[in-house]
Protein backbone atom coordinates (compact mmCIF):
# COMPACT_ATOMS: atom_id res chain seq x y z
CA UNK A 1 0.00 0.00 0.00
CA UNK A 2 1.26 3.47 -0.92
CA UNK A 3 0.18 6.42 1.23
CA UNK A 4 0.06 9.83 -0.41
CA UNK A 5 0.73 12.98 1.52
CA UNK A 6 -1.05 16.27 0.91
CA UNK A 7 1.62 17.73 -1.35
CA UNK A 8 1.41 14.75 -3.72
CA UNK A 9 -2.37 14.97 -3.89
CA UNK A 10 -2.15 18.72 -4.57
CA UNK A 11 0.30 18.05 -7.42
CA UNK A 12 -2.15 15.49 -8.79
CA UNK A 13 -5.02 17.99 -8.55
CA UNK A 14 -2.92 20.57 -10.37
CA UNK A 15 -2.37 18.17 -13.24
CA UNK A 16 1.25 17.17 -12.72
CA UNK A 17 1.68 14.57 -15.47
CA UNK A 18 4.41 12.57 -13.72
CA UNK A 19 2.45 12.38 -10.47
CA UNK A 20 -0.74 11.44 -12.31
CA UNK A 21 1.02 8.66 -14.21
CA UNK A 22 2.58 7.26 -11.05
CA UNK A 23 -0.69 7.29 -9.12
CA UNK A 24 -2.52 5.68 -12.04
CA UNK A 25 0.06 2.90 -12.10
CA UNK A 26 -0.41 2.26 -8.38
CA UNK A 27 -4.23 2.31 -8.10
CA UNK A 28 -5.86 0.50 -6.29
CA UNK A 29 -2.89 0.19 -3.93
CA UNK A 30 -3.02 3.90 -3.01
CA UNK A 31 -4.34 5.50 0.17
CA UNK A 32 -4.72 9.00 1.56
CA UNK A 33 -5.06 9.71 5.27
CA UNK A 34 -7.98 11.51 6.83
CA UNK A 35 -5.46 14.12 8.02
CA UNK A 36 -4.42 14.80 4.42
CA UNK A 37 -8.08 15.11 3.41
CA UNK A 38 -8.61 17.58 6.24
CA UNK A 39 -5.74 19.68 4.89
CA UNK A 40 -7.13 19.44 1.36
CA UNK A 41 -10.62 20.52 2.45
CA UNK A 42 -9.16 23.42 4.44
CA UNK A 43 -7.22 24.54 1.37
CA UNK A 44 -10.35 24.25 -0.76
CA UNK A 45 -12.38 26.35 1.68
CA UNK A 46 -9.90 29.22 1.55
CA UNK A 47 -9.42 29.04 -2.23
CA UNK A 48 -11.00 31.22 -4.89
CA UNK A 49 -12.93 28.22 -6.35
CA UNK A 50 -14.37 26.58 -3.24
CA UNK A 51 -17.13 24.46 -4.83
CA UNK A 52 -14.95 23.26 -7.71
CA UNK A 53 -12.06 22.27 -5.45
CA UNK A 54 -14.29 20.48 -2.95
CA UNK A 55 -15.86 18.47 -5.76
CA UNK A 56 -12.40 17.48 -7.04
CA UNK A 57 -11.45 16.30 -3.55
CA UNK A 58 -14.66 14.28 -3.30
CA UNK A 59 -13.82 12.55 -6.58
CA UNK A 60 -10.41 11.62 -5.21
CA UNK A 61 -12.00 10.33 -2.00
CA UNK A 62 -14.23 8.07 -4.09
CA UNK A 63 -11.25 6.83 -6.11
CA UNK A 64 -8.67 6.12 -3.42
CA UNK A 65 -8.68 4.33 -0.11
CA UNK A 66 -9.10 6.74 2.81
CA UNK A 67 -7.29 5.64 5.99
MOJOGI-V319071 format. One record per helix or strand of 2 or more residues. SS is the DSSP state (A for helix, B for strand). FROM is the first residue (numbers start at 1). TO is the last residue. If there is no record, write none. Layout:
[[SS | FROM | TO] [SS | FROM | TO]]
This chain:
[[B | 2 | 4] [A | 6 | 13] [A | 17 | 26] [B | 30 | 32] [A | 34 | 45] [A | 50 | 63] [B | 65 | 66]]
